[in-house]
Every structure is written in structure tokens, then in C-alpha cells.
Amino acid sequence: MEIPSVTASLKKYKGKWGHAESKHLLKRTLFGAKKEDIDLFASRSLKFAIQQLLYTEEPTPTPPINHYNDEKYTDGNSAWYYLDHCHETKRNEQWPQKKFL
């Protein structure tokens, strides 16, 4: 079974390209659209707008740090446990609890 390509059901847009269309596209693809951006994209072609919005050359982010298999690694949370434990031990040494029979 052949899987159709993603663009199989998309038709090329042949409508007008102006200020209203630029505003609509930018509001759907960005987190808020500034007036300067709308004006810039409206003054250019639809092809330019799509190239700028969808085909950007962003660097690949570095992979997340994984210390799960390193026995010597401790995260910040275990440091708090260690400090609390040391503080509790020191407090018990300074003020020994009374033992009742």
C-alpha cells in the first residue's frame, strides 16, 4: 500500500496576497504578529513569507544531559537531603534525646 505524500490533498493558493492575508498567516504561525512584520510580509510575495516562516536554518539543539547511569552523580535535590541529614545528626549530638525506661 502506497502512502500518499502530505501535499497530496493541498491545493496551491491562488488568491490575492495583501495586508489582510499577511496578518492572517502571521497570527497563525507566530506568537503574536507585530505591525512591522505584517507590513513587511504584505509587501513581499507569499513565497517569500512561507520561506521565511517555515524553512529556517536553526541549529540542532544539544541533547539533554543524562546522568542517570552515573553512580557518582548527585543532583541538587540529593544535596538538600545530605545537608538536612548532617544538620539532624549534628543537632542530635548537641541535644541528645532523653531516653525513658
C-alpha positions in Angstrom: 0.0 0.0 0.0 1.4 3.3 -1.0 1.2 6.2 1.4 0.3 9.5 -0.3 2.6 12.5 0.3 1.5 15.2 2.7 0.8 17.6 -0.1 -1.5 15.2 -2.0 -4.6 16.9 -0.8 -3.3 20.5 -0.6 -4.0 22.9 -3.5 -1.7 25.7 -4.3 -3.1 29.1 -3.1 -4.0 31.3 -6.0 -5.9 34.1 -4.1 -4.7 37.6 -3.6 -1.8 38.3 -1.2 -2.0 41.6 0.8 -2.2 43.1 4.2 -5.2 41.0 5.5 -3.7 37.7 4.2 -0.3 38.5 5.6 -1.8 39.3 9.0 -3.9 36.1 9.0 -0.8 34.0 8.1 1.4 35.6 10.7 -1.2 35.3 13.5 -1.4 31.6 12.7 2.3 30.9 12.6 3.8 33.3 15.2 3.2 34.1 18.8 1.7 37.5 18.1 2.3 39.5 15.0 3.8 43.0 15.1 2.6 45.6 12.7 6.1 45.9 11.2 6.1 42.2 10.4 2.7 42.3 8.9 3.7 45.2 6.7 7.0 43.6 5.7 5.4 40.3 4.7 2.5 42.1 2.9 5.0 44.0 0.8 6.7 40.8 -0.3 5.5 37.7 -2.1 3.6 34.7 -0.5 6.6 32.5 -1.5 8.9 34.8 0.5 6.7 34.7 3.5 6.5 30.9 3.5 10.2 30.6 3.1 10.9 32.9 6.0 8.4 31.3 8.3 8.8 27.6 7.6 12.2 27.0 6.1 14.6 28.5 8.6 18.1 27.1 9.3 18.1 26.7 13.0 21.0 24.9 14.7 20.2 21.5 16.1 19.9 21.8 19.9 22.3 19.8 22.1 20.8 16.6 23.5 19.7 16.7 27.2 22.2 15.8 29.8 21.6 12.3 31.1 23.4 11.4 34.3 21.0 8.5 35.2 23.7 5.9 34.7 26.5 7.7 36.5 26.6 6.4 40.1 28.9 9.3 41.2 26.5 12.0 40.0 24.1 13.6 42.5 21.5 16.2 41.6 20.7 19.2 43.6 17.8 17.5 45.4 20.1 14.9 46.9 22.4 17.6 48.2 19.5 19.0 50.2 18.8 15.6 51.7 22.5 15.4 52.6 22.5 18.8 54.3 19.3 18.0 56.2 20.8 14.7 57.3 24.0 16.3 58.5 22.1 19.0 60.3 19.9 16.4 62.0 22.9 14.4 63.1 24.7 17.5 64.5 21.5 18.6 66.3 21.2 15.1 67.9 24.8 15.3 69.1 24.3 18.7 70.7 21.0 17.9 72.3 20.8 14.2 72.9 17.3 13.0 73.3 16.3 11.7 76.7 15.6 8.0 76.8 12.8 6.8 79.1 12.6 3.4 80.5 
